[in-house]
Amino acid sequence: MRKYIAELIGTFILVFCGTGAMVIDQQTGGAVSHVGVSITWGLVVMSMIYSIGNVSGCHINPAVSIGFTIAGRFKARLLPGYIISQLAGALLASITLKLLFPTSPLLGATMPAGSEMQSFILELLLTFFLMLVIMNVAHGSKEQGQYAGIAIGAVVGLEAMFAGPICGASMNPARSIAPAIISGHLEHLWIYLVAPIAVAALAIPVWKYLTKETAT
């Protein structure tokens, strides 16, 4: 139960701060800026890893939990509870933002700027890059573990920085589901559900191949 609560709190803070930065940027006419929003996403991920990583592993992302399960690093019996906790935390964050900013039309929902296929391919690639980094630093040596938050937070911020204006750079189904449901904008949600989950599974055999070759 402590793990589930940690995932709920961690995902709440992730979505509240990340999408909150987007909402406040829109409400203030760009005071936060795109760069500021990207940095917020990277910093909140890094902070949560150092805050709850030792409790739950700080997945705060259903795609990451699924990837760890496929890789054999996470018990399958815990997976449903983790996903439920992550979705609950994200929904609570979006509800809170709705109460604070009732005039916000999107609440930070991920929306494609161009075609759906363009954003779908971008989300595939972004999640693949993210999963490779996570799998290599989240459960490595002590030295890797100390820098896991920096590495993962950096790649999240990097990807949000260059791809966010086009596809939203979600890489996280919970992060996209919550604002879409609370704002009522479900029209493009399939992109942000299918792409991260599919690639989370695809990245595992690639990671295993690469690490096997390195070991030999």
ZADO-1210 file (C-alpha; in nm, 4 decimals, padded with zeros to 6 digits):
<atoms>
<atom x="00.0000" y="00.0000" z="00.0000" code="MET" pos="1"/>
<atom x="00.2897" y="00.2403" z="00.0698" code="ARG" pos="2"/>
<atom x="00.4092" y="00.1869" z="-00.2856" code="LYS" pos="3"/>
<atom x="00.0635" y="00.2603" z="-00.4279" code="TYR" pos="4"/>
<atom x="00.0284" y="00.5762" z="-00.2194" code="ILE" pos="5"/>
<atom x="00.3757" y="00.6903" z="-00.3249" code="ALA" pos="6"/>
<atom x="00.2834" y="00.6421" z="-00.6921" code="GLU" pos="7"/>
<atom x="-00.0422" y="00.8315" z="-00.6422" code="LEU" pos="8"/>
<atom x="00.1342" y="01.1240" z="-00.4733" code="ILE" pos="9"/>
<atom x="00.4207" y="01.1233" z="-00.7223" code="GLY" pos="10"/>
<atom x="00.1915" y="01.1232" z="-01.0258" code="THR" pos="11"/>
<atom x="-00.0253" y="01.3937" z="-00.8678" code="PHE" pos="12"/>
<atom x="00.2781" y="01.6195" z="-00.8228" code="ILE" pos="13"/>
<atom x="00.4055" y="01.5381" z="-01.1732" code="LEU" pos="14"/>
<atom x="00.0785" y="01.6279" z="-01.3453" code="VAL" pos="15"/>
<atom x="-00.0010" y="01.9200" z="-01.1147" code="PHE" pos="16"/>
<atom x="00.3344" y="02.0878" z="-01.1724" code="CYS" pos="17"/>
<atom x="00.3820" y="01.9911" z="-01.5376" code="GLY" pos="18"/>
<atom x="00.0377" y="02.0645" z="-01.6751" code="THR" pos="19"/>
<atom x="00.0018" y="02.3422" z="-01.4163" code="GLY" pos="20"/>
<atom x="00.2978" y="02.5206" z="-01.5755" code="ALA" pos="21"/>
<atom x="00.1235" y="02.4898" z="-01.9114" code="MET" pos="22"/>
<atom x="-00.2032" y="02.6265" z="-01.7720" code="VAL" pos="23"/>
<atom x="-00.0342" y="02.9171" z="-01.5933" code="ILE" pos="24"/>
<atom x="00.1682" y="02.9981" z="-01.9059" code="ASP" pos="25"/>
<atom x="-00.1555" y="03.0190" z="-02.1024" code="GLN" pos="26"/>
<atom x="-00.3356" y="03.2163" z="-01.8329" code="GLN" pos="27"/>
<atom x="-00.0551" y="03.4726" z="-01.8005" code="THR" pos="28"/>
<atom x="00.0103" y="03.5199" z="-02.1709" code="GLY" pos="29"/>
<atom x="00.3394" y="03.3346" z="-02.1821" code="GLY" pos="30"/>
<atom x="00.4992" y="03.4343" z="-01.8504" code="ALA" pos="31"/>
<atom x="00.6327" y="03.0828" z="-01.7953" code="VAL" pos="32"/>
<atom x="00.7356" y="03.0319" z="-02.1604" code="SER" pos="33"/>
<atom x="00.7874" y="02.7094" z="-02.3529" code="HIS" pos="34"/>
<atom x="01.1382" y="02.6755" z="-02.2135" code="VAL" pos="35"/>
<atom x="01.0037" y="02.7216" z="-01.8618" code="GLY" pos="36"/>
<atom x="00.7391" y="02.4541" z="-01.9142" code="VAL" pos="37"/>
<atom x="01.0005" y="02.2103" z="-02.0463" code="SER" pos="38"/>
<atom x="01.2303" y="02.2750" z="-01.7516" code="ILE" pos="39"/>
<atom x="00.9374" y="02.2270" z="-01.5133" code="THR" pos="40"/>
<atom x="00.8679" y="01.8811" z="-01.6564" code="TRP" pos="41"/>
<atom x="01.2315" y="01.7805" z="-01.6257" code="GLY" pos="42"/>
<atom x="01.2712" y="01.9167" z="-01.2724" code="LEU" pos="43"/>
<atom x="00.9536" y="01.7621" z="-01.1353" code="VAL" pos="44"/>
<atom x="01.0510" y="01.4188" z="-01.2713" code="VAL" pos="45"/>
<atom x="01.3972" y="01.4515" z="-01.1208" code="MET" pos="46"/>
<atom x="01.2572" y="01.5667" z="-00.7860" code="SER" pos="47"/>
<atom x="01.0089" y="01.2819" z="-00.7639" code="MET" pos="48"/>
<atom x="01.2761" y="01.0209" z="-00.8396" code="ILE" pos="49"/>
<atom x="01.4823" y="01.1439" z="-00.5452" code="TYR" pos="50"/>
<atom x="01.1716" y="01.1798" z="-00.3256" code="SER" pos="51"/>
<atom x="00.9863" y="00.8497" z="-00.3723" code="ILE" pos="52"/>
<atom x="01.2276" y="00.6392" z="-00.5764" code="GLY" pos="53"/>
<atom x="01.3290" y="00.4407" z="-00.2700" code="ASN" pos="54"/>
<atom x="00.9639" y="00.3694" z="-00.1847" code="VAL" pos="55"/>
<atom x="00.7982" y="00.2719" z="-00.5126" code="SER" pos="56"/>
<atom x="01.0705" y="00.3078" z="-00.7745" code="GLY" pos="57"/>
<atom x="00.8986" y="00.6296" z="-00.8879" code="CYS" pos="58"/>
<atom x="00.7435" y="00.4931" z="-01.2059" code="HIS" pos="59"/>
<atom x="00.4706" y="00.7656" z="-01.2139" code="ILE" pos="60"/>
<atom x="00.3975" y="00.6436" z="-01.5669" code="ASN" pos="61"/>
<atom x="00.1942" y="00.3347" z="-01.6704" code="PRO" pos="62"/>
<atom x="00.4221" y="00.2799" z="-01.9714" code="ALA" pos="63"/>
<atom x="00.7266" y="00.2603" z="-01.7432" code="VAL" pos="64"/>
<atom x="00.5506" y="00.0146" z="-01.5115" code="SER" pos="65"/>
<atom x="00.4573" y="-00.2021" z="-01.8090" code="ILE" pos="66"/>
<atom x="00.8134" y="-00.1848" z="-01.9424" code="GLY" pos="67"/>
<atom x="00.9638" y="-00.2901" z="-01.6087" code="PHE" pos="68"/>
<atom x="00.7145" y="-00.5776" z="-01.5891" code="THR" pos="69"/>
<atom x="00.8081" y="-00.7034" z="-01.9365" code="ILE" pos="70"/>
<atom x="01.1764" y="-00.6748" z="-01.8456" code="ALA" pos="71"/>
<atom x="01.1195" y="-00.8890" z="-01.5374" code="GLY" pos="72"/>
<atom x="01.2191" y="-00.6092" z="-01.2996" code="ARG" pos="73"/>
<atom x="00.8724" y="-00.5603" z="-01.1556" code="PHE" pos="74"/>
<atom x="00.6212" y="-00.8056" z="-01.0111" code="LYS" pos="75"/>
<atom x="00.3220" y="-00.8470" z="-01.2419" code="ALA" pos="76"/>
<atom x="00.0828" y="-00.8736" z="-00.9479" code="ARG" pos="77"/>
<atom x="00.1677" y="-00.5135" z="-00.8529" code="LEU" pos="78"/>
<atom x="00.1075" y="-00.3732" z="-01.2010" code="LEU" pos="79"/>
<atom x="-00.2723" y="-00.3152" z="-01.1762" code="PRO" pos="80"/>
<atom x="-00.2337" y="-00.1341" z="-00.8439" code="GLY" pos="81"/>
<atom x="00.0430" y="00.0872" z="-00.9811" code="TYR" pos="82"/>
<atom x="-00.1573" y="00.1846" z="-01.2888" code="ILE" pos="83"/>
<atom x="-00.4689" y="00.2583" z="-01.0835" code="ILE" pos="84"/>
<atom x="-00.2645" y="00.4702" z="-00.8414" code="SER" pos="85"/>
<atom x="-00.0987" y="00.6619" z="-01.1254" code="GLN" pos="86"/>
<atom x="-00.4298" y="00.7329" z="-01.2967" code="LEU" pos="87"/>
<atom x="-00.5907" y="00.8373" z="-00.9684" code="ALA" pos="88"/>
<atom x="-00.3052" y="01.0770" z="-00.8896" code="GLY" pos="89"/>
<atom x="-00.3179" y="01.2297" z="-01.2383" code="ALA" pos="90"/>
<atom x="-00.6969" y="01.2728" z="-01.2249" code="LEU" pos="91"/>
<atom x="-00.6800" y="01.4387" z="-00.8842" code="LEU" pos="92"/>
<atom x="-00.4177" y="01.6791" z="-01.0174" code="ALA" pos="93"/>
<atom x="-00.6309" y="01.7749" z="-01.3185" code="SER" pos="94"/>
<atom x="-00.9382" y="01.8170" z="-01.0995" code="ILE" pos="95"/>
<atom x="-00.7382" y="02.0468" z="-00.8697" code="THR" pos="96"/>
<atom x="-00.6210" y="02.2532" z="-01.1654" code="LEU" pos="97"/>
<atom x="-00.9783" y="02.2739" z="-01.2945" code="LYS" pos="98"/>
<atom x="-01.0880" y="02.4143" z="-00.9586" code="LEU" pos="99"/>
<atom x="-00.8005" y="02.6640" z="-00.9550" code="LEU" pos="100"/>
<atom x="-00.8253" y="02.7649" z="-01.3226" code="PHE" pos="101"/>
<atom x="-01.1866" y="02.7004" z="-01.4325" code="PRO" pos="102"/>
<atom x="-01.1477" y="02.9014" z="-01.7544" code="THR" pos="103"/>
<atom x="-00.8586" y="02.6918" z="-01.8861" code="SER" pos="104"/>
<atom x="-00.9892" y="02.5123" z="-02.1968" code="PRO" pos="105"/>
<atom x="-00.7348" y="02.2284" z="-02.2115" code="LEU" pos="106"/>
<atom x="-00.5834" y="02.2009" z="-01.8612" code="LEU" pos="107"/>
<atom x="-00.2535" y="02.1073" z="-02.0238" code="GLY" pos="108"/>
<atom x="-00.3954" y="01.8285" z="-02.2391" code="ALA" pos="109"/>
<atom x="-00.1619" y="01.6929" z="-02.5056" code="THR" pos="110"/>
<atom x="-00.2815" y="01.7959" z="-02.8514" code="MET" pos="111"/>
<atom x="-00.1099" y="01.7429" z="-03.1883" code="PRO" pos="112"/>
<atom x="-00.0144" y="02.0647" z="-03.3649" code="ALA" pos="113"/>
<atom x="-00.0042" y="01.8903" z="-03.7031" code="GLY" pos="114"/>
<atom x="-00.1384" y="01.5581" z="-03.8218" code="SER" pos="115"/>
<atom x="-00.2185" y="01.2740" z="-03.5834" code="GLU" pos="116"/>
<atom x="00.0308" y="01.0475" z="-03.7592" code="MET" pos="117"/>
<atom x="00.3091" y="01.3025" z="-03.7172" code="GLN" pos="118"/>
<atom x="00.2475" y="01.3210" z="-03.3428" code="SER" pos="119"/>
<atom x="00.2042" y="00.9440" z="-03.3171" code="PHE" pos="120"/>
<atom x="00.5474" y="00.8813" z="-03.4718" code="ILE" pos="121"/>
<atom x="00.7059" y="01.1482" z="-03.2539" code="LEU" pos="122"/>
<atom x="00.5550" y="00.9935" z="-02.9406" code="GLU" pos="123"/>
<atom x="00.6865" y="00.6531" z="-03.0472" code="LEU" pos="124"/>
<atom x="01.0395" y="00.7867" z="-03.0838" code="LEU" pos="125"/>
<atom x="01.0324" y="01.0001" z="-02.7698" code="LEU" pos="126"/>
<atom x="00.9091" y="00.7147" z="-02.5524" code="THR" pos="127"/>
<atom x="01.1674" y="00.4811" z="-02.7018" code="PHE" pos="128"/>
<atom x="01.4495" y="00.7221" z="-02.6125" code="PHE" pos="129"/>
<atom x="01.3085" y="00.7700" z="-02.2630" code="LEU" pos="130"/>
<atom x="01.2721" y="00.3971" z="-02.1962" code="MET" pos="131"/>
<atom x="01.6295" y="00.3256" z="-02.3054" code="LEU" pos="132"/>
<atom x="01.7581" y="00.5833" z="-02.0588" code="VAL" pos="133"/>
<atom x="01.5344" y="00.4588" z="-01.7765" code="ILE" pos="134"/>
<atom x="01.6270" y="00.0944" z="-01.8260" code="MET" pos="135"/>
<atom x="01.9971" y="00.1757" z="-01.8192" code="ASN" pos="136"/>
<atom x="02.0081" y="00.4036" z="-01.5145" code="VAL" pos="137"/>
<atom x="01.7128" y="00.3116" z="-01.2926" code="ALA" pos="138"/>
<atom x="01.8569" y="-00.0179" z="-01.1669" code="HIS" pos="139"/>
<atom x="02.2293" y="-00.0016" z="-01.2211" code="GLY" pos="140"/>
<atom x="02.5322" y="00.0460" z="-01.0007" code="SER" pos="141"/>
<atom x="02.5261" y="00.2716" z="-00.6964" code="LYS" pos="142"/>
<atom x="02.6829" y="00.5481" z="-00.9017" code="GLU" pos="143"/>
<atom x="02.4194" y="00.5127" z="-01.1729" code="GLN" pos="144"/>
<atom x="02.1467" y="00.5156" z="-00.9124" code="GLY" pos="145"/>
<atom x="02.2720" y="00.8431" z="-00.7682" code="GLN" pos="146"/>
<atom x="02.2465" y="01.0083" z="-01.1082" code="TYR" pos="147"/>
<atom x="01.9292" y="00.8385" z="-01.2289" code="ALA" pos="148"/>
<atom x="01.7114" y="01.1372" z="-01.1397" code="GLY" pos="149"/>
<atom x="01.9355" y="01.3775" z="-01.3282" code="ILE" pos="150"/>
<atom x="01.9557" y="01.1549" z="-01.6371" code="ALA" pos="151"/>
<atom x="01.5831" y="01.0794" z="-01.6563" code="ILE" pos="152"/>
<atom x="01.4781" y="01.4348" z="-01.5710" code="GLY" pos="153"/>
<atom x="01.7175" y="01.5679" z="-01.8342" code="ALA" pos="154"/>
<atom x="01.5794" y="01.3492" z="-02.1128" code="VAL" pos="155"/>
<atom x="01.2207" y="01.4421" z="-02.0205" code="VAL" pos="156"/>
<atom x="01.3093" y="01.8118" z="-02.0280" code="GLY" pos="157"/>
<atom x="01.5054" y="01.7713" z="-02.3512" code="LEU" pos="158"/>
<atom x="01.2220" y="01.5946" z="-02.5300" code="GLU" pos="159"/>
<atom x="00.9637" y="01.8425" z="-02.4026" code="ALA" pos="160"/>
<atom x="01.1870" y="02.1266" z="-02.5198" code="MET" pos="161"/>
<atom x="01.2135" y="02.0279" z="-02.8861" code="PHE" pos="162"/>
<atom x="00.9035" y="01.8138" z="-02.9481" code="ALA" pos="163"/>
<atom x="00.6507" y="01.9615" z="-02.7076" code="GLY" pos="164"/>
<atom x="00.5234" y="02.2294" z="-02.9503" code="PRO" pos="165"/>
<atom x="00.4380" y="01.9611" z="-03.2088" code="ILE" pos="166"/>
<atom x="00.3072" y="01.6557" z="-03.0218" code="CYS" pos="167"/>
<atom x="00.2993" y="01.7597" z="-02.6559" code="GLY" pos="168"/>
<atom x="00.5821" y="01.5183" z="-02.5642" code="ALA" pos="169"/>
<atom x="00.3644" y="01.3168" z="-02.3282" code="SER" pos="170"/>
<atom x="00.5400" y="00.9773" z="-02.3143" code="MET" pos="171"/>
<atom x="00.3011" y="00.9006" z="-02.0286" code="ASN" pos="172"/>
<atom x="-00.0581" y="00.7733" z="-02.0658" code="PRO" pos="173"/>
<atom x="-00.1612" y="00.8937" z="-01.7180" code="ALA" pos="174"/>
<atom x="-00.0323" y="01.2435" z="-01.7889" code="ARG" pos="175"/>
<atom x="-00.2477" y="01.2597" z="-02.1047" code="SER" pos="176"/>
<atom x="-00.5589" y="01.0772" z="-01.9833" code="ILE" pos="177"/>
<atom x="-00.6296" y="01.3031" z="-01.6851" code="ALA" pos="178"/>
<atom x="-00.6429" y="01.6478" z="-01.8499" code="PRO" pos="179"/>
<atom x="-00.8204" y="01.5009" z="-02.1535" code="ALA" pos="180"/>
<atom x="-01.0998" y="01.3591" z="-01.9373" code="ILE" pos="181"/>
<atom x="-01.1373" y="01.6611" z="-01.7086" code="ILE" pos="182"/>
<atom x="-01.1245" y="01.9122" z="-01.9966" code="SER" pos="183"/>
<atom x="-01.3444" y="01.6970" z="-02.2209" code="GLY" pos="184"/>
<atom x="-01.0930" y="01.6907" z="-02.5079" code="HIS" pos="185"/>
<atom x="-01.0681" y="01.3209" z="-02.5895" code="LEU" pos="186"/>
<atom x="-01.0417" y="01.3501" z="-02.9669" code="GLU" pos="187"/>
<atom x="-00.6691" y="01.2738" z="-02.9944" code="HIS" pos="188"/>
<atom x="-00.6187" y="01.0705" z="-02.6790" code="LEU" pos="189"/>
<atom x="-00.5532" y="00.7422" z="-02.8634" code="TRP" pos="190"/>
<atom x="-00.2139" y="00.8743" z="-02.9777" code="ILE" pos="191"/>
<atom x="-00.0952" y="00.9194" z="-02.6212" code="TYR" pos="192"/>
<atom x="-00.2230" y="00.5827" z="-02.5071" code="LEU" pos="193"/>
<atom x="-00.1118" y="00.3548" z="-02.7907" code="VAL" pos="194"/>
<atom x="00.2305" y="00.5022" z="-02.8686" code="ALA" pos="195"/>
<atom x="00.3895" y="00.4991" z="-02.5184" code="PRO" pos="196"/>
<atom x="00.2580" y="00.1559" z="-02.4239" code="ILE" pos="197"/>
<atom x="00.3560" y="-00.0030" z="-02.7562" code="ALA" pos="198"/>
<atom x="00.7070" y="00.1406" z="-02.7461" code="VAL" pos="199"/>
<atom x="00.7570" y="00.0585" z="-02.3784" code="ALA" pos="200"/>
<atom x="00.7219" y="-00.3063" z="-02.4817" code="ALA" pos="201"/>
<atom x="00.9380" y="-00.2634" z="-02.7933" code="LEU" pos="202"/>
<atom x="01.2222" y="-00.0901" z="-02.6097" code="ALA" pos="203"/>
<atom x="01.2812" y="-00.3810" z="-02.3713" code="ILE" pos="204"/>
<atom x="01.4168" y="-00.6354" z="-02.6251" code="PRO" pos="205"/>
<atom x="01.6340" y="-00.3624" z="-02.7788" code="VAL" pos="206"/>
<atom x="01.7720" y="-00.2736" z="-02.4353" code="TRP" pos="207"/>
<atom x="01.8368" y="-00.6401" z="-02.3565" code="LYS" pos="208"/>
<atom x="02.0227" y="-00.6844" z="-02.6848" code="TYR" pos="209"/>
<atom x="02.2377" y="-00.3776" z="-02.6309" code="LEU" pos="210"/>
<atom x="02.3275" y="-00.4587" z="-02.2719" code="THR" pos="211"/>
<atom x="02.4031" y="-00.8197" z="-02.3611" code="LYS" pos="212"/>
<atom x="02.6444" y="-00.7087" z="-02.6298" code="GLU" pos="213"/>
<atom x="02.8091" y="-00.4661" z="-02.3869" code="THR" pos="214"/>
<atom x="02.8572" y="-00.7400" z="-02.1282" code="ALA" pos="215"/>
<atom x="03.0317" y="-00.9661" z="-02.3788" code="THR" pos="216"/>
</atoms>
